[in-house]
Amino acid sequence: TLSYARRRRRQGASQETSPSRFLGEIPAEDLLWDGRDEKPPEERLAHGESHLKGLRGLLEHGS
């Protein structure tokens, strides 16, 4: 889970912020923006499980 503040207080003044640049390097299909994703929960779960399976495969073959 990644989060960011939309607004921060700095030296008593409120400042608008934007998400970190590195989020642009993450494939869009790997990101779930709160309030922006319209995929059903089952599809999101299947997508996450697929990624975990891939990571497990990498770890098993790397040892």
N, C-alpha and C positions, 0 to 999 in steps of 0.2 A: 504494500500500500504506500503510495506516495501522496503527499498533500502539499498545498501551498496556500499562503495567505493572499487574499485578493487585495487587502489593504493593510498597511502597517503604520504605526506611529513612530516617527523619528524626530527627535528633538521637539516634541510637542505638536508636530504637524502630521497630518494624515497623508500617506502616499499610496498611490495605486501601484500594484506590482503585477508581474506577469510570470507565468510558469518558467522554470529553468530551461535554458537552451538545450540541454541534453535530452529532454523529452522528445525533441524533434528527431533524435537518432533512433528512437525505439519504434519498431514497425507499428503502424496504426492498428493493425489487427491484434496486437498484444496489449493495447491500452483500453481501459474502460473508464471513461470520464463520467463522473456522477452527473446524472441528468441528461447525458447526451447519447447513451446507448439504448437502443430499442430492441436488442436481441432478447429472446425469452430466456429465463433462468436456466432451462435445460440446455440450451445451445451454449450459453456461457460456461456452464459446468463441463460439458463435453469438450469444449475448446481448452479449458484449463487442464483437464485430465490428459488430453493429448499432449500438451506441452510438458506436463510432469513426466509422462511416459518417455518422452524424448530425452529429458534431463536424466532420468534414471538410466536409460540406455547409455548415455555418455559417461556417466559415473561408473557403471559396471564395466565398460570397455576400457576405461582409463586406468583401472587398478591392476 
